[in-house]
Amino acid sequence: MKFKKELRRVVIFLLIISAFLFLNNSSLLTKGRDGAPYLLAHRGLAQTFSMEGIEGDTCTATRIYEPEHPYLENTIPSMEAAFEAGAEIVELDIKPTKDGQFAVFHDWTMDCRTNVQGMVSDYTMTELKEIDIGYGYTADDGDTYPFRGKGIGLMPSLDEVLSYFPSGSFLLHIKSNDVAEGRQLAKFLADLPEARLEQLAVYGGDAPIAALQEELPGLRVMSKATLKSCLLSYEGIGWSGYLPSACKNTQLHIPEKFVPWLWGWPNKFLNRMDSVNTRVIIVAGSGEWSEGFDAAEDLTRLPKGYTGGIWTNRIDRIAPALRSHQPRDRASLEIR
């Protein structure tokens, strides 16, 4: 008899805990969120390529699909096209130059997609303007090069981009784990007004992001270290509704395969992160190779009513598809 009473108490306790976890983390009981998803255009409007067998040193310019548009990644025309198509945020890659500026360029070396060799840091910004960044693109194993000769003068500096789009929201990518790059970027950004900094976020290696965060603690940043620190802490205690300090004022790029395991996903989780000035971007697949929601059918994998961020490599396809499914209230999508 005593055993049955104890068992009943345990069962009741477990039921109470289960009910609490459900009620405190269910989006079913959360007030609906207004607006629509906001779109992050990876590298602006870029040429895309097959992800099959891709590795860290793969030259993606030599495996592009047959071009459907005239834009090259990380250029002002590609960013302008992305914003005009419907992007709220544009992602771009930055590299330090020989003369202390930041050039907007993706690859580790110039060898793959340009007509020169070496690193960005081997050249001044003036010299980089003379390079053909469309030189190496081919969709047919080198039979033709549709962008050769068309990329001269198209590599912009970070300063040029921010000046050309004075109200544009950007995600800056430091493509290294060099702490000096974080300090250099902090020095550059420190001269910008606070309102402009609110439109920017930075991600990259642990070391430069830590240095940047130390210099500019109010800037929204992300690295593998900040991502793990937030999400592991949140998984441990987020069920209670408490938000770890590591989740405040940051950015989260979360692969779609992991999101079902987040407490309160989607609406309650998004509300919690909104409350601490943290932006949530969902990326496709495992998130390892910048996979995005690039076709209309990809949107069917998102939760109904999802209003967080979406990473896409084809803003020209996804923005119209999203508009066809739900009206977009631009005012409600202002990035804070």
Buried (B, 14 or more C-beta within 10 A) or exposed (E): EEEEEEEEEEEEEEEEEEEEEEEBBEBEEBEEBEBBBBBBBBBBBBBBBEBEEBEEEBEBBBBBEEBEEBBBBBBBBBBBBBBEBBBBBBBBBBBBBBEEBBBBBBBBBBBBBBBBEEBBEBBBBEEBBEBBBBBBBBBEEEEEBBBBEBBBEBBBBBEBBBEEBEEBBBBBBBBBBBBEBBBBBBEBBEEBEEEBBBBBBBBBBBBBBBBBBEBBEEBBBBBEBBBEBBBEBBEEEBBEEEBBEBBEBBBBBBBBEBBEEBBBBBBBBBBBBBEBBBBBBBBBEEBEBBBBBBEBEBBEEBBEBBBBBBBBBBBBBBBEBBEEEEEBEEEEBEBE
